[in-house]
Amino acid sequence: MWLYAVLLLFLYFIVRVYRRIFQRSSPSPNPFATDTRRPPEPLVTDQEARKRVINKGFTADKVPENLDAIVIGSGIGGLATAAILAKAGKRVLVLEQHSQAGGCCHTFIKKGFEFDVGIHYIGDLYERSFLRTLVDQISDGQLEWVKMDDLFDNVILGDSQTWRTYPLYSGKQNYQNGLKTLFPEEKEAIDKFLELVKMTSKKALSLVIIKMIPLQLARFLIKTGIIHWFTSVFKLASIPLSDVVNKLTKNKDLRTVMCYTCGNYGVMPKDASFVMHALVVQHYQNGAWYPKGGASEIAFHIIPVIKKSGGDVLMRAPVQHILINEDGQACGVTVKKGEEEINLFAPVVISDAGIFNTYERLLPHELQSKPAIQAQLNMVRHGIGGFSVFVGLNGSKEELKLKAANYWFFQENNLDELFKKYFTLNKEDVTKECPIMFVSFPSAKDPTWDDRYAGKSSMIIVTLTRYEWFEDWKDERVKKRGEEYENLKMGIARRLIDQVTAYFPQLKDRIEYIKVGSPLSNQFYIAASRGEIYGVSHDVSRFAAEAIATFRAKTPVKNLYLTGQDVFSCGFLGAIHGGLLCASAVLHRNLYKDIMNLKKKIKNTKVKKEA
């Protein structure tokens, strides 16, 4: 009885402290006070008009005056943070080192084909979901989303002699029933797995709260164990995915189907946190969506929101340093323009460049050695590298029988062993073994594709690779890395294409164009420090309670904030949550509560109209 009373008092204290954080010092205006959606305008296909928005180059005279914040990097985390701050009346400048805005949301056009580089599918975008409400507001409702086929994911196990295809369907009941149809003897294991996913996902709010309350309070709750009185999510976060599924079933194919989405964050099941995996599975339970008009629409429609408040997004603006004033506070950045270095100043600096780039490359050496910064760096390691093959196909989706779905290929049904054997290969052998790959057809997902690229289709193949296989050429200039590098890159690409065309034989003689991106390409185009596509590794150590609490928007350097996938988790959803957490910290507002209130307001307005 006494313990229960103490717990209630402590909970009351935490709530009071939490409210005080976001009600102190004249909080900024609510950026989600009103619904800013308007009817979507027609798709802009004029490339020159699009370039004026997403390819606007940096010059000193284009920098707005009296900036409130500077954001380094224009991935969805950086753009989301900037747009939210702009909706609160802040003048924000986003600086992108690449020639096009968007980070992993950008696309490129070559030889009459358009390819997305990172947005393959996104879940939880049904009408009036939390994510849809947020995305609608930071784009003024201009982003349109197309639902993919109900059969949105296919898991293919084995080689060309033993292929077994397991289709996954959208809709929670369809998803569950589909699994039970595929594995009729495993109904109990399937029910337990999905119940664990559901239960874990419901507790995910604790992962947000622990990042928003004061760090010292969070550490106190963790070290004393009091945090576990409130939620079990932090204990679940320390359990490896393989431990969970291996206890549920002995069926290796079902284990693989339960685990296949670990490819969405690049960690083998024995090292993956069950919480991270549960969030990914839950994210796609209601199906998957794709941006109408392609992934570049994301930046194209968020940038005008940033500009409304006097801010801007400028490309070809590589940030060299974060400026620190005599009080040890971040006060601006240095941008390289040709041979000149230009200093830009703002009271708030936000980095979407990733924790390793921010702390090890952009901060002055004396700050890099701060114990608090070194402690954070010691908690994480670099994520796995990504390797992409972009293929242009001659023929429409109807001719080629392409579906708005994804295909996951695994040559074995023991993913831990498969990953282990693959990642211990040397670069001389890697062209012979590509046992893991993701295949998707962006052209089949976008209903506007045929209007823009009639009679053509696009395919992307993605696999995971070690940075070390390509490290010998890291200091060479892009497109000038030599024959040995090209042979390695194309050797892997040809192996992947051969495997795909064995499954889709109708594509074999329809290939018109091939472009390959290695971890070094990621390093050059999206400034990934070691070619990683998911930021820091999303392994169990990343989801230890102390690490979850420590990796937050506010950094040990005053007025310097982090946004994007290293703040919360990877992917579009994780990075945009990183943006929301960052904006909450800068504005001293609980923006999660603001969005939920707006979501309710929109629902009530619709009910009244229908009545």
C-alpha positions as CSV (number, residue, x, y, z in Angstrom):
1,M,0.0,0.0,0.0
2,W,2.8,2.4,1.0
3,L,4.7,1.5,-2.2
4,Y,1.7,2.2,-4.3
5,A,1.2,5.6,-2.6
6,V,4.9,6.5,-3.1
7,L,4.6,5.5,-6.8
8,L,1.6,7.8,-7.3
9,L,3.3,10.7,-5.6
10,F,6.4,10.2,-7.8
11,L,4.3,10.0,-10.9
12,Y,2.6,13.3,-9.9
13,F,6.0,14.9,-9.5
14,I,7.2,13.7,-12.9
15,V,4.1,15.0,-14.6
16,R,4.5,18.4,-12.9
17,V,8.2,18.6,-14.0
18,Y,7.3,17.5,-17.5
19,R,4.6,20.2,-17.8
20,R,6.9,22.8,-16.5
21,I,9.5,22.1,-19.2
22,F,7.0,22.9,-21.9
23,Q,5.3,25.8,-20.2
24,R,8.3,27.8,-19.2
25,S,9.8,31.0,-20.6
26,S,6.9,32.1,-22.8
27,P,6.6,29.0,-25.1
28,S,6.4,29.6,-28.8
29,P,3.1,29.7,-30.7
30,N,1.5,26.4,-31.4
31,P,2.5,25.5,-35.0
32,F,-0.5,23.1,-35.2
33,A,-3.1,25.5,-33.9
34,T,-5.0,25.4,-37.2
35,D,-5.4,23.0,-40.0
36,T,-3.4,24.4,-42.9
37,R,-4.3,21.9,-45.5
38,R,-5.6,23.0,-48.9
39,P,-6.7,21.1,-52.0
40,P,-3.7,19.6,-53.7
41,E,-2.6,21.5,-56.8
42,P,-1.8,19.7,-60.1
43,L,1.5,17.8,-60.3
44,V,4.3,20.1,-61.5
45,T,6.2,18.2,-64.2
46,D,8.2,21.2,-65.6
47,Q,11.7,20.3,-64.5
48,E,12.9,23.9,-64.5
49,A,10.1,24.9,-62.2
50,R,10.9,22.0,-59.9
51,K,14.6,22.9,-59.9
52,R,13.9,26.4,-58.7
53,V,12.5,24.8,-55.5
54,I,14.6,21.7,-54.9
55,N,17.9,22.6,-56.6
56,K,18.3,26.2,-55.5
57,G,22.0,26.8,-55.1
58,F,23.7,28.6,-52.3
59,T,25.2,32.1,-52.6
60,A,25.7,34.5,-49.7
61,D,23.2,37.0,-51.0
62,K,20.4,34.4,-50.9
63,V,20.7,33.9,-47.2
64,P,17.8,35.5,-45.4
65,E,18.5,38.1,-42.7
66,N,17.7,37.7,-39.0
67,L,17.7,34.0,-39.0
68,D,16.2,32.2,-36.0
69,A,17.8,28.8,-36.8
70,I,20.1,27.1,-39.3
71,V,19.5,23.4,-40.2
72,I,22.4,21.3,-41.5
73,G,21.0,18.8,-44.0
74,S,17.7,18.5,-45.9
75,G,16.7,14.9,-45.1
76,I,13.1,14.5,-43.8
77,G,14.3,15.1,-40.3
78,G,15.9,18.5,-41.2
79,L,13.0,19.5,-43.4
80,A,10.3,18.5,-40.9
81,T,12.1,20.4,-38.1
82,A,12.5,23.5,-40.3
83,A,8.8,23.4,-41.5
84,I,7.5,23.1,-37.9
85,L,9.6,26.0,-36.7
86,A,8.5,28.0,-39.7
87,K,4.8,27.3,-38.8
88,A,5.7,28.7,-35.4
89,G,6.9,31.9,-37.1
90,K,10.6,31.2,-37.1
91,R,12.9,32.1,-40.0
92,V,14.9,29.0,-40.8
93,L,17.7,28.4,-43.3
94,V,18.3,24.8,-44.4
95,L,21.7,24.1,-45.9
96,E,22.2,21.0,-48.1
97,Q,25.7,19.8,-49.4
98,H,24.1,17.9,-52.3
99,S,22.7,19.6,-55.4
100,Q,19.1,18.5,-54.6
101,A,17.1,18.7,-51.4
102,G,15.6,15.7,-49.7
103,G,18.4,13.5,-48.5
104,C,17.1,9.9,-48.9
105,C,13.9,11.4,-50.2
106,H,15.5,12.8,-53.3
107,T,15.3,11.2,-56.8
108,F,17.4,11.5,-59.9
109,I,16.6,11.3,-63.6
110,K,18.9,9.6,-66.1
111,K,18.4,8.5,-69.7
112,G,14.6,9.1,-69.4
113,F,14.2,7.2,-66.2
114,E,13.5,8.5,-62.7
115,F,14.7,6.6,-59.6
116,D,14.0,7.1,-55.9
117,V,17.0,6.5,-53.6
118,G,15.5,5.8,-50.3
119,I,11.7,6.1,-50.2
120,H,10.4,2.7,-51.2
121,Y,7.3,2.5,-49.1
122,I,5.9,4.1,-45.9
123,G,3.3,2.8,-43.5
124,D,0.7,4.4,-41.2
125,L,-0.4,7.0,-43.8
126,Y,-4.1,6.2,-43.6
127,E,-6.5,9.1,-43.3
128,R,-6.2,11.0,-39.9
129,S,-3.4,8.8,-38.6
130,F,-0.8,10.7,-36.4
131,L,1.8,10.5,-39.2
132,R,-0.6,11.5,-41.9
133,T,-1.7,14.5,-39.8
134,L,1.9,15.6,-39.3
135,V,2.9,15.2,-42.9
136,D,-0.3,17.0,-44.1
137,Q,0.5,20.0,-41.9
138,I,4.2,20.4,-42.9
139,S,3.2,20.2,-46.6
140,D,0.0,22.2,-46.3
141,G,-1.8,19.1,-47.6
142,Q,0.0,19.2,-51.0
143,L,1.6,15.7,-50.6
144,E,-0.6,13.0,-52.0
145,W,-0.2,9.4,-51.1
146,V,-1.1,6.3,-53.1
147,K,-1.8,3.0,-51.3
148,M,0.2,0.1,-52.7
149,D,-1.3,-3.3,-53.6
150,D,-2.9,-5.2,-50.7
151,L,-0.2,-7.7,-51.3
152,F,2.5,-5.2,-50.5
153,D,5.4,-7.5,-49.4
154,N,6.7,-10.8,-50.7
155,V,9.3,-12.9,-48.9
156,I,11.2,-15.3,-51.2
157,L,13.3,-17.9,-49.5
158,G,15.9,-20.2,-51.1
159,D,17.7,-20.2,-54.4
160,S,16.3,-20.5,-58.0
161,Q,15.9,-24.3,-57.5
162,T,14.0,-24.1,-54.2
163,W,12.1,-20.7,-54.1
164,R,9.3,-20.5,-51.6
165,T,7.3,-17.2,-51.9
166,Y,5.3,-16.0,-48.8
167,P,3.0,-13.0,-49.6
168,L,2.1,-10.5,-46.9
169,Y,-1.2,-8.6,-47.1
170,S,-2.3,-5.1,-45.7
171,G,-4.9,-4.8,-43.0
172,K,-4.3,-6.2,-39.6
173,Q,-6.8,-9.0,-40.0
174,N,-5.7,-9.8,-43.5
175,Y,-2.1,-9.8,-42.4
176,Q,-2.8,-12.2,-39.6
177,N,-5.1,-14.5,-41.7
178,G,-2.5,-14.5,-44.5
179,L,0.2,-15.8,-42.2
180,K,-2.1,-18.5,-40.8
181,T,-3.0,-19.6,-44.3
182,L,0.7,-19.9,-45.1
183,F,1.5,-21.7,-41.9
184,P,-1.7,-23.4,-40.7
185,E,0.2,-25.5,-38.1
186,E,1.6,-22.3,-36.5
187,K,-1.6,-20.4,-35.6
188,E,-0.7,-20.1,-31.9
189,A,2.9,-18.8,-32.6
190,I,1.5,-16.3,-35.1
191,D,-1.1,-15.0,-32.6
192,K,1.5,-14.7,-29.8
193,F,3.9,-12.9,-32.2
194,L,1.4,-10.3,-33.3
195,E,0.1,-9.8,-29.8
196,L,3.6,-9.1,-28.6
197,V,4.0,-6.6,-31.5
198,K,0.8,-4.9,-30.6
199,M,1.6,-4.7,-26.9
200,T,5.1,-3.4,-27.5
201,S,3.9,-0.8,-30.0
202,K,1.3,0.5,-27.5
203,K,4.1,1.2,-25.0
204,A,6.2,3.1,-27.6
205,L,5.2,6.5,-26.2
206,S,7.5,5.8,-23.3
207,L,10.4,6.0,-25.8
208,V,9.3,9.5,-26.7
209,I,8.7,10.7,-23.1
210,I,12.1,9.5,-21.9
211,K,13.7,11.8,-24.5
212,M,11.6,14.8,-23.5
213,I,11.9,14.9,-19.7
214,P,15.2,16.3,-18.2
215,L,18.1,14.0,-18.9
216,Q,19.1,13.8,-15.2
217,L,15.6,12.8,-14.2
218,A,15.5,10.1,-17.0
219,R,18.8,8.7,-15.8
220,F,17.6,8.7,-12.2
221,L,14.5,6.7,-13.2
222,I,16.6,4.2,-15.1
223,K,19.3,3.7,-12.5
224,T,16.9,3.2,-9.7
225,G,14.7,0.9,-11.8
226,I,11.6,3.1,-11.1
227,I,11.1,3.4,-14.9
228,H,10.1,-0.3,-15.0
229,W,7.3,0.4,-12.6
230,F,5.7,2.5,-15.3
231,T,6.4,0.5,-18.4
232,S,8.0,-2.8,-19.5
233,V,9.1,-1.4,-22.9
234,F,12.7,-0.8,-21.8
235,K,13.1,-4.4,-20.7
236,L,11.6,-5.5,-24.0
237,A,14.1,-3.3,-25.8
238,S,17.0,-5.3,-24.4
239,I,15.7,-8.6,-25.7
240,P,17.1,-9.7,-29.1
241,L,14.6,-10.4,-31.9
242,S,15.8,-13.9,-32.4
243,D,15.3,-14.8,-28.7
244,V,11.6,-13.9,-29.1
245,V,10.9,-15.7,-32.4
246,N,13.0,-18.8,-31.6
247,K,10.9,-19.4,-28.5
248,L,7.6,-19.0,-30.5
249,T,8.3,-21.5,-33.2
250,K,10.7,-24.1,-34.6
251,N,9.6,-23.5,-38.2
252,K,12.6,-21.8,-39.8
253,D,10.6,-20.3,-42.7
254,L,8.1,-18.7,-40.3
255,R,10.9,-17.4,-38.2
256,T,12.3,-15.7,-41.3
257,V,8.9,-14.3,-42.3
258,M,8.6,-12.9,-38.8
259,C,12.0,-11.3,-39.0
260,Y,12.4,-10.2,-42.7
261,T,11.7,-6.6,-41.9
262,C,15.0,-6.4,-40.1
263,G,16.2,-5.5,-43.5
264,N,14.4,-2.1,-43.0
265,Y,17.0,-1.2,-40.4
266,G,19.9,-3.5,-41.3
267,V,20.6,-5.6,-38.2
268,M,20.6,-9.4,-38.0
269,P,17.9,-10.8,-35.7
270,K,20.3,-11.9,-32.9
271,D,21.5,-8.3,-32.6
272,A,18.2,-6.5,-33.2
273,S,16.1,-5.1,-30.4
274,F,12.6,-6.6,-30.4
275,V,11.1,-3.2,-29.7
276,M,12.7,-1.7,-32.9
277,H,11.4,-4.7,-34.9
278,A,7.9,-4.5,-33.4
279,L,7.6,-0.9,-34.3
280,V,8.5,-1.7,-37.9
281,V,6.1,-4.6,-38.2
282,Q,3.3,-2.5,-36.6
283,H,4.1,0.4,-39.0
284,Y,3.1,-1.7,-42.0
285,Q,0.2,-3.6,-40.5
286,N,-2.3,-1.4,-42.3
287,G,-0.4,-1.6,-45.6
288,A,2.0,0.7,-47.4
289,W,1.9,4.0,-49.3
290,Y,4.0,5.8,-51.9
291,P,4.2,9.5,-52.7
292,K,2.2,10.4,-55.8
293,G,4.6,11.9,-58.3
294,G,7.6,10.2,-56.7
295,A,9.7,10.8,-53.7
296,S,11.0,14.2,-54.7
297,E,7.5,15.5,-54.1
298,I,8.3,15.4,-50.4
299,A,10.9,18.1,-50.4
300,F,9.1,20.0,-53.2
301,H,6.1,20.5,-51.1
302,I,7.7,21.1,-47.7
303,I,10.1,23.8,-48.8
304,P,7.4,26.3,-49.6
305,V,6.2,26.0,-46.0
306,I,9.7,26.9,-44.8
307,K,9.8,29.8,-47.2
308,K,6.5,31.3,-46.0
309,S,8.1,32.5,-42.8
310,G,11.0,34.1,-44.6
311,G,13.3,31.0,-44.5
312,D,14.9,29.1,-47.4
313,V,16.5,25.8,-48.4
314,L,19.8,26.2,-50.3
315,M,21.8,23.4,-52.0
316,R,25.5,23.0,-52.8
317,A,26.2,24.5,-49.3
318,P,28.6,22.1,-47.6
319,V,28.9,23.1,-43.9
320,Q,32.5,22.9,-42.8
321,H,32.2,23.8,-39.1
322,I,29.7,24.6,-36.4
323,L,30.6,28.0,-35.0
324,I,31.0,28.3,-31.2
325,N,31.0,31.6,-29.3
326,E,33.2,32.5,-26.3
327,D,30.5,31.2,-24.0
328,G,30.8,27.7,-25.6
329,Q,27.4,28.0,-27.3
330,A,26.6,27.2,-31.0
331,C,26.0,30.4,-32.9
332,G,26.2,29.6,-36.6
333,V,28.0,27.6,-39.3
334,T,30.8,28.0,-41.8
335,V,29.8,27.1,-45.4
336,K,32.3,26.5,-48.2
337,K,31.6,28.2,-51.5
338,G,34.4,27.5,-54.0
339,E,37.6,28.5,-52.2
340,E,35.8,30.9,-49.9
341,E,34.5,30.1,-46.4
342,I,31.4,32.1,-45.4
343,N,30.2,32.4,-41.8
344,L,26.5,32.4,-41.2
345,F,25.0,33.2,-37.8
346,A,21.8,32.1,-35.9
347,P,20.9,31.6,-32.2
348,V,20.0,28.0,-32.9
349,V,21.9,25.4,-34.9
350,I,20.2,22.1,-35.8
351,S,22.1,19.2,-37.4
352,D,20.5,16.5,-39.6
353,A,24.0,15.3,-40.6
354,G,24.0,12.4,-38.2
355,I,25.7,12.1,-34.8
356,F,29.1,11.0,-36.1
357,N,29.4,13.8,-38.7
358,T,28.1,16.4,-36.2
359,Y,30.3,15.5,-33.3
360,E,33.5,14.2,-35.0
361,R,33.6,16.4,-38.1
362,L,31.7,19.7,-37.5
363,L,32.5,20.5,-33.9
364,P,35.8,22.1,-32.8
365,H,38.3,19.6,-31.5
366,E,38.1,20.9,-27.9
367,L,34.3,20.2,-27.8
368,Q,34.6,16.8,-29.4
369,S,36.6,15.7,-26.4
370,K,33.9,16.7,-23.9
371,P,33.0,13.7,-21.7
372,A,29.3,14.0,-22.5
373,I,29.9,13.9,-26.2
374,Q,32.4,11.0,-26.0
375,A,29.9,9.1,-23.8
376,Q,27.3,9.4,-26.5
377,L,29.7,8.3,-29.3
378,N,30.8,5.3,-27.2
379,M,27.2,4.1,-27.0
380,V,26.8,3.6,-30.7
381,R,28.6,2.3,-33.8
382,H,28.2,2.9,-37.5
383,G,25.3,1.2,-39.2
384,I,25.7,-1.2,-42.2
385,G,26.4,0.2,-45.7
386,G,23.9,0.2,-48.5
387,F,24.3,-0.9,-52.1
388,S,21.7,0.1,-54.7
389,V,21.2,-0.9,-58.4
390,F,19.0,1.3,-60.4
391,V,17.6,-0.4,-63.5
392,G,15.7,1.3,-66.4
393,L,13.3,-1.1,-68.2
394,N,11.8,-0.9,-71.7
395,G,8.1,-1.5,-71.3
396,S,5.1,-0.4,-69.3
397,K,4.1,-2.0,-66.0
398,E,1.3,-3.8,-67.8
399,E,3.7,-5.2,-70.5
400,L,6.2,-6.3,-67.9
401,K,3.5,-7.5,-65.4
402,L,4.9,-5.4,-62.6
403,K,3.1,-5.0,-59.3
404,A,3.0,-2.2,-56.7
405,A,4.7,-4.4,-54.2
406,N,8.1,-5.2,-52.8
407,Y,10.1,-8.5,-52.9
408,W,12.6,-9.6,-50.2
409,F,15.0,-12.3,-51.2
410,F,16.9,-14.5,-48.7
411,Q,18.9,-17.5,-49.9
412,E,18.6,-19.2,-46.5
413,N,15.9,-19.4,-43.8
414,N,18.3,-18.8,-40.9
415,L,18.9,-15.0,-41.2
416,D,21.5,-14.9,-38.4
417,E,23.7,-17.5,-40.2
418,L,23.0,-15.9,-43.6
419,F,24.1,-12.4,-42.4
420,K,27.1,-13.8,-40.6
421,K,28.4,-15.7,-43.6
422,Y,27.8,-12.8,-45.9
423,F,29.5,-10.2,-43.8
424,T,32.6,-12.3,-43.3
425,L,33.3,-12.5,-47.0
426,N,36.2,-10.5,-48.4
427,K,35.7,-8.2,-51.4
428,E,37.1,-10.7,-53.8
429,D,34.3,-13.1,-53.1
430,V,31.4,-10.8,-52.6
431,T,30.5,-10.7,-56.3
432,K,29.8,-14.4,-56.1
433,E,27.4,-14.2,-53.1
434,C,24.6,-11.7,-52.8
435,P,22.2,-13.7,-50.6
436,I,20.1,-10.8,-49.3
437,M,18.2,-8.3,-51.5
438,F,15.2,-6.0,-51.7
439,V,13.5,-5.4,-55.0
440,S,10.9,-2.8,-55.9
441,F,9.4,-1.2,-58.9
442,P,8.7,2.6,-58.2
443,S,7.1,3.0,-61.6
444,A,4.4,0.5,-60.7
445,K,3.6,2.3,-57.5
446,D,3.1,5.8,-58.9
447,P,-0.1,6.4,-61.0
448,T,1.5,9.5,-62.6
449,W,4.5,7.6,-64.0
450,D,3.0,6.7,-67.4
451,D,2.1,10.3,-68.0
452,R,5.7,11.3,-67.5
453,Y,7.7,8.2,-68.8
454,A,5.3,6.4,-71.1
455,G,6.4,2.9,-72.2
456,K,9.2,2.7,-69.6
457,S,9.5,1.3,-66.1
458,S,12.0,1.4,-63.2
459,M,13.4,-1.1,-60.8
460,I,15.6,-0.8,-57.8
461,I,17.6,-3.5,-56.1
462,V,19.0,-2.9,-52.6
463,T,21.4,-5.0,-50.6
464,L,23.5,-4.5,-47.5
465,T,27.3,-4.3,-47.8
466,R,30.3,-3.6,-45.6
467,Y,32.0,-0.3,-46.0
468,E,35.3,-2.1,-45.8
469,W,34.8,-3.7,-49.1
470,F,35.0,-0.3,-50.8
471,E,37.2,1.6,-48.3
472,D,40.3,1.4,-50.5
473,W,38.8,4.0,-52.8
474,K,37.3,6.4,-50.2
475,D,39.8,9.2,-51.0
476,E,39.3,9.0,-54.8
477,R,37.1,11.5,-56.6
478,V,33.5,10.4,-57.5
479,K,33.3,8.9,-61.0
480,K,37.1,8.8,-61.0
481,R,37.8,5.7,-58.8
482,G,39.3,3.5,-61.4
483,E,38.7,0.2,-63.1
484,E,39.1,-2.1,-60.1
485,Y,36.4,-0.2,-58.2
486,E,34.0,-0.2,-61.2
487,N,34.6,-3.9,-61.7
488,L,33.7,-4.7,-58.1
489,K,30.7,-2.5,-58.2
490,M,29.4,-3.9,-61.5
491,G,30.3,-7.4,-60.5
492,I,27.9,-7.2,-57.5
493,A,25.3,-5.4,-59.6
494,R,25.4,-8.1,-62.3
495,R,25.0,-10.8,-59.7
496,L,22.0,-9.1,-58.2
497,I,20.4,-8.5,-61.6
498,D,20.9,-12.2,-62.6
499,Q,19.2,-13.3,-59.4
500,V,16.3,-10.9,-60.0
501,T,15.8,-11.8,-63.7
502,A,15.8,-15.5,-62.8
503,Y,12.7,-14.7,-60.7
504,F,11.3,-12.2,-63.2
505,P,12.4,-13.7,-66.5
506,Q,10.3,-11.3,-68.5
507,L,12.7,-8.5,-67.5
508,K,15.9,-10.1,-68.8
509,D,15.8,-8.6,-72.3
510,R,14.2,-5.4,-71.3
511,I,17.1,-3.7,-69.5
512,E,18.0,-0.3,-71.0
513,Y,20.0,1.4,-68.3
514,I,21.9,0.5,-65.1
515,K,23.3,2.8,-62.5
516,V,25.0,1.5,-59.3
517,G,25.5,3.2,-55.9
518,S,27.9,1.8,-53.4
519,P,28.5,2.9,-49.8
520,L,31.0,5.5,-51.2
521,S,28.1,6.9,-53.3
522,N,26.1,7.2,-50.1
523,Q,29.1,9.0,-48.6
524,F,29.3,11.4,-51.4
525,Y,25.6,12.1,-52.2
526,I,23.9,11.9,-48.8
527,A,27.0,12.5,-46.6
528,A,26.7,9.2,-44.8
529,S,29.9,9.0,-42.8
530,R,30.7,5.3,-43.7
531,G,28.1,4.8,-46.4
532,E,25.4,3.7,-44.0
533,I,21.8,4.0,-45.0
534,Y,20.2,3.8,-41.6
535,G,22.5,6.1,-39.5
536,V,23.9,4.6,-36.3
537,S,23.4,0.8,-35.9
538,H,20.0,-0.1,-34.6
539,D,21.2,-3.0,-32.5
540,V,20.2,-3.9,-28.9
541,S,22.8,-1.6,-27.4
542,R,21.2,1.4,-29.3
543,F,17.9,0.6,-27.5
544,A,19.3,0.2,-24.0
545,A,17.3,2.4,-21.7
546,E,20.4,4.7,-21.0
547,A,21.0,5.1,-24.8
548,I,17.4,5.8,-25.5
549,A,17.3,8.5,-22.9
550,T,20.7,10.0,-23.9
551,F,20.1,10.2,-27.7
552,R,17.9,13.2,-27.8
553,A,17.5,16.4,-29.7
554,K,19.3,18.6,-27.2
555,T,23.1,18.1,-27.2
556,P,25.7,18.8,-24.6
557,V,26.6,22.0,-26.5
558,K,24.1,24.8,-25.7
559,N,21.9,25.9,-28.7
560,L,23.0,22.9,-30.8
561,Y,20.3,20.3,-31.5
562,L,20.2,17.0,-33.4
563,T,17.3,15.9,-35.7
564,G,16.7,13.0,-38.0
565,Q,17.1,9.2,-37.6
566,D,19.9,9.3,-35.0
567,V,17.6,11.0,-32.5
568,F,14.8,8.4,-32.6
569,S,15.2,5.6,-35.2
570,C,15.7,5.1,-38.9
571,G,13.5,5.3,-41.9
572,F,11.0,8.0,-42.9
573,L,8.9,7.4,-39.7
574,G,11.9,7.4,-37.3
575,A,13.5,10.5,-38.9
576,I,10.3,12.5,-38.9
577,H,9.9,11.7,-35.2
578,G,13.4,12.9,-34.7
579,G,12.3,16.1,-36.4
580,L,9.3,16.4,-34.1
581,L,11.4,15.8,-31.0
582,C,13.9,18.4,-32.1
583,A,11.2,21.0,-32.8
584,S,9.6,20.3,-29.4
585,A,12.9,20.9,-27.7
586,V,13.6,24.2,-29.6
587,L,10.1,25.6,-29.1
588,H,9.7,24.3,-25.5
589,R,6.4,22.8,-26.5
590,N,4.9,19.3,-26.4
591,L,4.2,19.1,-30.1
592,Y,2.9,15.5,-29.8
593,K,0.1,16.9,-27.7
594,D,-0.5,19.7,-30.2
595,I,-0.8,17.3,-33.1
596,M,-3.2,15.1,-31.2
597,N,-5.4,18.1,-30.4
598,L,-5.4,19.1,-34.1
599,K,-6.2,15.5,-35.1
600,K,-9.2,15.6,-32.8
601,K,-10.3,19.0,-34.1
602,I,-10.1,17.8,-37.7
603,K,-12.2,14.7,-36.9
604,N,-14.8,16.8,-35.0
605,T,-15.0,19.2,-37.9
606,K,-15.6,16.4,-40.3
607,V,-18.3,14.9,-38.1
608,K,-20.1,18.2,-37.9
609,K,-20.0,18.7,-41.7
610,E,-21.3,15.2,-42.3
611,A,-24.1,15.8,-39.8
